[in-house]
Amino acid sequence: MSKKDASGDNSHGKACFSAALVFTGLKIMLIDSPYRSTDFDVHRNWLAITNKLPVEEWYTESTCKWTLDYPPLFAWFEYTLSQFAPSTILPIQADPLQTQNSIWFQKITVIITDLVYIYACYLLTTQLSTKSTRFPTFLALAGNIGIFMVDHMHFQYNVILFGFLTLSIYQWQKGNVYFSAFWFAVLLNFKHLFLYVAAAYGLVMLFQFVKFSFTRLVLLGLTVVSVFSVSIAPFYKVLPELLTRLFPFTRGLTHAYWAPNVWAIYNFVDVVLAKFYGKQSGLMTGVIGGSEQEHVILPEIKPEVCAIITLVVTVIGMLKLVRNYFMVYDRNLLVKGIVFCGWTSFMFGWHVHEKAILTVIVPLTVLDAGKFDNLWFLTTSLGHYSLFPLFFTPVENILKLALFAVYQACFYRNSKNGKNIIHKIILFGQVLLMIYTEIPAIHSSIFGVGNMEFLPIMMISVYTGIGLIYCYLEFAFGIFVGSHGNSGSKSENKTKKSK
């Protein structure tokens, strides 16, 4: 980060480096935090599988219930990490293994892989035309509390994935389309969740770069195919098993904790109707999938229904978006498409995890480019709050509240036009709900200790779901016909030219 940026000023690099040191120090302090999710055991098991077994058995091994279900490049990533892991943490076994060695090794590897994302954020922010927005945007991206909580408190490796996504966006904005496609292909072979935004990449690159050039189309295709070939080729003998692991459809419409989307509202309506008709709903048992999680009153939603809705809304929306810019080059069009496609899949997808809201917040922060406008603030406030039920021990409760308060306060901006009245109402309601859900004594004083324990979690899902649906509709309206569709047109857009 010591190199000078495009403007010849290295002060931005120094500021980012200093911030990165602070972020890293905070992450190291959390290594010995008492709470670790089941994802910790998942990734430890994957380290063991990839270290101990031949390649052809990676996607068939099932001693532990946490079987390998990420794409091949992530499996190779786990294999690489396992080469440096202590042998004591690598047995293949059904039971969890959480020793001091495993805790420190796995958490340190997350911190190290953070560097990919941090550097990508630095590169991306050097491209902002307004210098004063570069460092605040870097802080909002690299210091995103959602990633901080999910990766360093809950435990996952999301940050390296967002590093690849950010590198891809950076290369697109630099005009290096083939490198942009390369990094996105790498991302897909690390985490297939990002397949949902493939329509954004495909259509934007087709309409804004390829156009009528057969050569560009072939080279772009070869770039993507080469990554997939290298990734999948070693597993050709177990390809059916690999695909079954990547795309399971037996887990139920929603996760045990409902992601705040359309289906959370659908579940809530079914629960209310079941109560009204005196029937027992299984949607609040915490069971993932199976007959226990079926709807009692409303029609059951199948995977193909989610797929059709997501696909139709995505394709129609993206065709509308790229058609608006067919004759004009917009360097932010890809990011707009990524946000729209990611948000659409989050709203209508099958078995969406609550953590997937980060696939909306991160690119939305890139698109916002340091303005921290009302929609960005409301979305991040609701999105980050929706992650709160993942953390429930006393230490994590304090940490999540502190991180949330600092982050949202740092990036609050008074809009010249004032806040939308609907935004104000939603934010005020969120504050009231946070008081209720984060002070357990209030709930227990009303319902008694140990009663209606699912209610606060359900209220968070439903309330943030309603708020995020509103934000999604506002964003979609903005990019198709309103302000977001024209934002940055004077400074960032220019007449289409060959790259």
N, C-alpha and C positions, 0 to 999 in steps of 0.2 A: 504493500500500500504506500510505499515511499515514493514511487514514481509519480511524476507530474501527470495530471489529467489533461484532457484535451485543451483546456484553456491555459496550460502552462503553470498552473498553481497547484502546489502539492499540499496546501493547508487542509484540503478536504481529506486527502489520504491520511494525514497525521491525526485528524480528528476521528476518523473512522477507526484507525488503529487503536487509539486511546479508548474509544467506546468498546471495541472488541475485547480489550484487556479487562475492562470492568465486567462485561457480560460473562466472560470466561471465569473470572473470579467468583461471581455469584453462582455459576453452575457447579464449580468445584466445591463450594460450601454446601451444596445440596446432595453431594454424593452419599453421605451417611444418613439422609433423611429416612425416617422410619417406614414410610409407605412405598411399596412397589406393586404395580399391577400385575395381572397374569401375563401381560406382554413380556415382562422380564423373563418369566419361565419359558415363554414361547421362543424368544430369541436365544436363550441358552440352549434349548433343545436343538434349535437349528444349527448352532455352532457345533454341537456334538454330531449331528447327522452328517453334515458336510465334511467334518473332520475324519470321522471313523468309517464311513461307508463309501463304496464306489458310486460314481455319478449316477448310474442307472437305477440305484436304489433310493436316491434322495426323495423322489416323489411317490414312493411306495411304502416307505418305512412308517410304521404306526404304533410303535411301542408306547409312545406318549400320545395323548389325545391332541397335543398341540403340533399337528403335522405341518410340514412345509407347504405353504399355499401362496407363496409369492413367486413372481416370474424368475426365470433362470439367472439373470444378471444379479438379482438380489441374493440368490443362492450362492453365486460365486463370490459375492461381497461377504457373505457369512463365512464362506470357506477361507477367504483371505484373512479375515479377522481371527479365525480359529487357529491359524498358523502361529499366532502370537499369544494365544490364550494359555493359561496354566492347565496342565493335563488334568488336574484335580477337578476342573469344572466341565470336563468333556465326556463324562459317561452318558450313554444312552439309557435312560430310565424313565419310568412313568411318573415318578414322584418329583415334585419341585426340588431344586437344589439352589439354595441361596446362602452362600458362604461369603466371608469378607473378600476373598479373592474374586469370586464371581461378580459381586456387587461393584467393586472398584474397577475391574476390567471392563465390564459391560458399560458402566456409566462413563468411564474415561473414553471409550471408543465413540460414544455419542458426542462428547465434547470435541474430540478431534475431527470428526466428520462435519461438525458445525462450521469448520473453517471453509469448506466448499461454499456453503450458503453465504457466509459473511463476506467472502471475497466476491462472490457473484453480486451481492447487494452493493458493494463498493463500485464494481464495474458499471452496474446499471445506473447508479445515481450520478456517475460522471457524465452521463448522456443528457441529464436534465439541462434545459437551456437557461433556467434561472438558478444562479449560484446559491441564492439564499435558501432554496428549497432542498438542496442536495443532502446536507447533513441531517435535517429533520426527517427526510424520507428514509435515509439510511437507518436512523434510530427506530423509526416505525416498523421497518422491515426486519432488520437484524435483531431488534429488541422486542419483537412481537411476543406478547405474553402468552398467547395461545400455544405457540410452538414451545415456548419456555416451559409451560406447565405440562403439556402433553409429552414432550421428549425428556425433560429433566426431573419431573416429579412423578408423572404417570409411567414413563419409560417407553419410548419408541425411537425409530430412526427417521422420522419425518423430515428433519431438517436437511439431510443430504438430498432428498427428493426435491424439495423446494429450491435447493441449490441448482440442480439440473434444470428445473423449470425457469429459474431466473436467468441462468446462462443462456438458455434458448431464447428468451425474450430479448436479452441484451444483444445477442447475435443478429436477431431479426431487425432490431432498431439500428444496428450498425450497418445493415445491408448485406450481412453474410448469411444468406438464406439457407445455403446447404449446411452450414454449421448449426444453424437454428434447428433444422430438421434432424440433424444428427443427435443433438442433445435431447430433443423430444423423443426420438426413438430409444435412446438410452433410458430415459425416464420411464417409458412404457414397459421396458424390459426389467425395470426395477420394481415398479408398482403399477399394476394394470388398472387401478382406480382411475388413472389419468386418461384411460381410453375414452372417457366421457368428453374430453376436450379435443379429441382428434378431429372432430368436425370443424372446429375453429381453425386448426392448423391446415387441414386439407383445403377448405374453401377459401380461406384468406390467401394462402400461397398460390392457389390455382387462379384466383381472380386478380390478385395484385402482383404476382411475380411470373407465373408460367404463361398466363394468357394464351397466346396462340403459338408458343414455342415448343415444338416437339422435343428439341434437345434438352431444354430446361426440365421438361416433364420426365424424361428418361433419367437424367442425372439426379433429379430429386428422388425418383423412385429407387434408383440404385443405392442412394445414400441410406434410405430407410431400410430397404431389403437387406443390405449388407449387415446392418446392426442386428436385425432379427435372425439372420442366418447364423451369425457367430454365436448369438445367444441360445438359440433353440437346437442347433445341429447336434450337440452332444447328447441330447435327450430324445432323439428321434425314435428310439426303441420303446420309450414309455410316454409317447406323446398323448395317447388317450388319458392316461392317469394324470399327466400334467394338467391337461385341460379340465379334467374333473376337479382337481384341487383348486384351480384358479377360478372356476365358475360354479360354485356350489349353490343350489337353489332349494336347499332343504332347511335353511336357517330361519325362515319366517320373514314377513313383510318388514318388520322393524326389529331393531336390536332390543336387548332387555331394557336398556334405557333409551327411550324413544328420541331419535334425532329430531330437532325442531323443524319439521317440514310439514307438507300436506298430510302425510300419513299419520303424524302425531295427532293432528286435528281429527282425522278420520277415526283413529283409535279412541280418542276422547269421546267423540259422539257415540260410538258403539258402547263404551263403558256407561255413559249416562243413560242411554236407551235401555241397556241391560238392567241397570238399577231400577229404572222406571217400571219395567215389565217383570221385575222380581226374579231375574235370571243371574247366574253367576258368571262373571267375566274372568277369563284367564289372562287377560292382557296386562294385569298388574302383578303377576307372580314373579317376574324377573326371569322367566324361562325363555330361552332363545329358540324359536321355531317349534315345530311339532304341533300336535292337536291342541296342546294346552294354550297356544297363543292364537287360536282361531277367533274370528269375530262371531259374536252371538246373534246380533240383530242385522247388521249391515252385511252386504255381500262380501264374500272373501275375495281379496285381491291376489291375483296370481302374478308370477314373475313376468309373464309375457305382457300383461297389462301395463306394468311399470315400464317395460322396455319400449312398448309402442308409444305410450304417452311421452316418455323422455325423447325418443327418436323423432317423433313428429314435431314436437315443440322446438327441439334443437335445430332440425333441418330447416323448418319454415323460418325460424328466427334468424338463423345464420344466412340464409339466402336473401332475406330482406336486408340484412346488415351489409353484406358484401355488394349487393346491387346498388345500394346508396353511394358506394365509393368506387364503382367500377372504373370511372374515368379520373378519379382523384386519389392520389396516394396519401394514406393516413398512417403514420408510423405507429399509432396506438390502436389500429384496427385489430391486430392480433390479440392484444391484451383485452380489448372489449369483448372479443369473441370468446376468449378463455374464461373470463368472468361469467359471461352469459351461459356458456355451455356447462361450466362447473356448477353454477347456481341452479340451472335447470335440472341437472342430474341429482343435486342435493335435494331439491324439492320433490322430485317424482321417482327417484331411483328405488331399487329393491334392496332391503336390508342395509340402509345407509347408516353409517356410524356417526355419532355426534361430532367426532373429531374431523370429519370431512368438511366442516364449515371453514376450516383453514384453507381449503382449496379455493374458497371464495375470497376470504379476507386478504390473503397474500397478494394475488394479482390485482385485487381492487385497490390495495395500497399502492401498487405500482402505477395503476391508472390514475389514481388521485394525485400523484406527483407532488406531494407536499402541500396541497391546498387544505387537506383535512376538512373537506366540506361536510355539510350536514348529513348526507346519506352515508358517507364513509363512517362518520362518528357513530351514528345510530346502528349501523350494521356491525361494527366492531364491538360496540357496547353489548348488544344482544348476543352476538356470536360468542364472545369471550365468556359472558355470563352463562351461556348454555353449557359450557364445559364444567361448571362448578360441581355438579353431582359426581364427577369422577374422583373428587378429592373430599375426604370426609373425616380424616384424623385431625386432632386439634392443631398440630403443627401446620399441616397443609391448609386447614381452614384459614389460619392467620396469613399464611403466605399468599394464597390465592386472592384474598381480599386486598392485601397490601399491593400486590402486583397490579390488580385490576384498577385500584384507585389511582396509583401513580401513573399508569399508562394512559388511562382515559383523561386524567387531569392535564398531563403534559401535552396532549394533542387536541385539547378542546379549543375551538376557535369561535369567536363571535362573528357570525355571518353578517354582512352588510344589510341583507334583507331580513335578518332575524330568522329564527328557526320556524319551520313549518309547524303549525298548531298540532298536527297529527304526531309529528316527531316529539313535541313537548309532552303530549299526553302519554305516548308510549314510554318515554324515558321516565316520566314521573311514576307511572305504574310499575316500571322495573325497579325503581328505588324502593317502593313500598313492598314489592314482592321479595326483594333481597333482604329487607329487614325481617320479614316473616320466615324466609327459608334459612337464613344464616344465623338466626337466634333460636335454637331449638326449644328453648323454654317457652316461647310463644305458642308453638304447635302443641307441645305436651300439656300446656295449661288449658288448651281448648279441648283436645281429644284424649288426654291422658297419656302417660308414658307407655311407649310401645304400640300405640294404636295409630292406624292410618299412616304408617310410615312411608308408604308410596306416594302419598298426596303431595308433599312439597316437591318431590322430583317430577311428578306428573305436571304440576303447576308450572314449573320452569320450562318443561318441554312444550307445553301448550302455549304459554304466554310468549316465549321467545319464538315459537313457531309462527304464531300470528304476526308478530312484529317482523320477522324475517320474510314472510310471504309478502307483507306490504313493501318492504325494502326491495325485494325481487321485482315486484311489479313496477315500482318507481324507477328502478334501474333500467328495466326493459323499455319502459316508455321513454326514458331519457335517451338511450342509445338509438332508438328507432325514429323518434320524432322530436325529442326535446334537447335539453342542454347537454347531456352527456354525449349525444351524438355529434355535437358540434364543438365540444370542449377542446380547447387547444388548437382550433383550426387555423388561427392566425399565426401562431408560433411554431406549431408542429407539423401542420399539413402543407403539402405543396403539390404542384402538378405532377402527375404520374410520370416517372422516368425509368429507364432501364437501369437495373442494378448490375 
